[in-house]
Amino acid sequence: MLIDAADAAQIYSIGYVSRFVGEPAPEALDDLLSRSAAYNSRVGITGCVGILRSDVMQVLEGPQSAVVDLFRKIQIDKRHTDIAQTFALNVRARHFADWSMVSLPFGVVVGMVDQIRRVHERP
């Protein structure tokens, strides 16, 4: 859902792909998603994640300092490898305003990343 932001310049979004080191157990993923949602809620981040076996694609959005700080933590997290940022940009509105972190099918997240880049990147 696309929600208008009160101050669009303050909404920043980063998308990335990575691989988990090994395929995590479903219980470990549930725990990680739960802890991530709680943290994101505290710092004003919303987003989505798609996980297919060990492949991860995630979109983070919120205040730039919070999003950049979280992405830096992900970059040094030993559970991730092969991290590649797919975009980093200011967006006009949150795409995931209702979710501090929602898990979606991997293909849906790929489509969301393509949509966000088409709508917000300048030619």
N, C-alpha and C positions, 0 to 999 in steps of 0.2 A: 504494500500500500504506500503510495507516495503522499506524504504529508508536507504541506508548506512549512518552511522553517521561519521563525520570527526574524532571525538574522542569518540569511543564507551563507554569508561569509564565514560564519562560525561553525558550519557543518563541514567536516573534513572526512574523507573516505579513503581507505586503503584496501586494495584487494591483493591477495597473494595465493600462491600454490606452494605446497610442500609435501613431504612424505614423512609419515611417522617412521621411526626406527622400529621395525617390526610391526605386525598388525595387532593393534590393541584389542583386548577382550571387551565384549559389550559392556560389562559392568564398569570397567575402567573408563570407557568413553562416556557412559552415563554420568559418572562421578566428575569427570573433567568438564562436561557440558554444564552440569549443575554449579560447579565452582566458578566457571567462567561467567555464567549468567549472573550470579550473585556479585562478582567483582564488577562486571560491566554496568550493572544497575547502580552501583555505588559511585562510579566515575562518569556516568552519562554516556556510555557507549551502547550502541545497538548494532545488530548485524545478523549475519547468517553464516552457516558453515555446512559444507557438504563433504562427506567422508565416504570413500569407496575403497574398501580394504585398507591400504596404508596411504592412499592418496587423499590429500586435503585441499580444499579450496574454500577460502573464507573472505568475507567482506566485513570490515569494521567501519563504523561511522559515529561521529560525535565531535566533541571539542578537539581541535587539532592536537593540543598538547597531550591529551589523554590517549588518543588514537596512536600517535607517534610513539609514546612511551610504551604502550602495550605491544606494538609491533616490534619494538626493540627487544622487549622481553621474549617475544616469540622467536626472534632471530637467534637468541642465545640459549633457548630451551633445548636441552639435550634430547628431547623426545622428537624433535623435528630435524630433518635434513633436506637438502635440495630446495631451499626456500627461494622463491622468485616472486618479486613484487610485480603484479600485473597492472596496477594503476595506483596513483596517489593524487587526489585532486579535491578541490572544494566542490561541494554539490549544493544545488539550490534547495534541496529538501531531503529529509530522511526517507529511505526506502523501507526501513525495518523498524519504524517508530514504536510498534507494539511489542517488539521482542528484544530483550537484552542480549539474547543469543538463541536463535532458532536453528535446529538441525533440519536441513532439507535434503532431498535426493541430490546427489552430486550433479547430475545433468541440469537440474533446475538452477543450481547456483552458477553453473557455467553460463546459462542463459541470462541470469541476472547480471553477471559481470559484463557480458556483452552489451546488455541494455544500458547499464550505468555508463559504460565508456562511450557508447553512441550518443547518449543524451547530454553528457556533461563535458566530454573532451572537445576541445576546439580543433577544427580542421587545420 
